[in-house]
Amino acid sequence: MNVSQLAERYHAVRSAIPPSVKLIAVSKKRTVQEIQALYDLGHRAFGENYPQELRDKQPQLPTDIEWHFIGHLQSNKIKYLGAFTRLVHGVDSVKLLDALADRAKGEGRIQDVLLQVHIAQEETKHGFSQDEIRALWATDPAEHWPDLRICGLMGMATNIEFQAQVEKEFNGLHTFFLELRSKGPGRSYFQELSMGMSGDVEQAVKAGSTMVRIGTAIFGERG
Ligand SMILES: *Cc1c(COP(=O)(O)O)cnc(C)c1O
């Protein structure tokens, strides 16, 4: 690992994003040494995709790291995420909301989550449809899941070079986010819009992202 190269990439990414946008360094498949090196440069928010990988790395790293779980989560893997998981980004089913709420309740804490919305043309990407979320909203999720706080939305755009399509998807998600925020439950914590990765961060920020998830542009290509 080349620390000066890491520092250079990190500062380039950070300075290209407005200060108000949270930068989550995606550290899936990175070693604890690489994560520690970025931590030593002052960075604190990291995102992981695989529950067991997060469980294994977390105890080897400083306790003030703010961990985000950004991958596709299966109910039977929730046990690997602990109170150290600050935010679960990719919640894509009612079953998963139920399971996360059960777990949080059992541990006597509140779990913050984002609902993943399917915005891409690819079938492989996960997420609720907008109508499914509208239906949830109508039933007051804060009352239904008192052990969860739905803090916002997350989305992944189609992985293509065609910029207009990516912009359309991000703008559409932002519009939907505003719609939900305006018609309630309107809780003060429904504030986050997690969108943007190395390849489409610029479009995401322009469309109103509050959190970007960046791996490759900071750490280099994954092996
Ligand atoms: C891997 C991953 C990222 C980061 O992707 P890069 O292209 O390396 O920046 C962001 N979000 C999710 C959900 C991912 O799985």
The ligand as a Gaussian input file, in Angstrom:
#p B3LYP/6-31G(d) Opt

LIG

0 1
 C      -18.963000      -1.123000      -3.917000
 C      -20.047000      -0.173000      -3.646000
 C      -19.814000       1.215000      -3.674000
 C      -18.487000       1.834000      -4.062000
 O      -18.214000       1.624000      -5.408000
 P      -16.945000       2.304000      -6.130000
 O      -17.265000       2.220000      -7.559000
 O      -15.755000       1.476000      -5.752000
 O      -16.823000       3.693000      -5.635000
 C      -20.872000       2.056000      -3.324000
 N      -22.076000       1.574000      -2.990000
 C      -22.336000       0.248000      -2.974000
 C      -23.684000      -0.210000      -2.574000
 C      -21.339000      -0.662000      -3.307000
 O      -21.622000      -1.967000      -3.298000

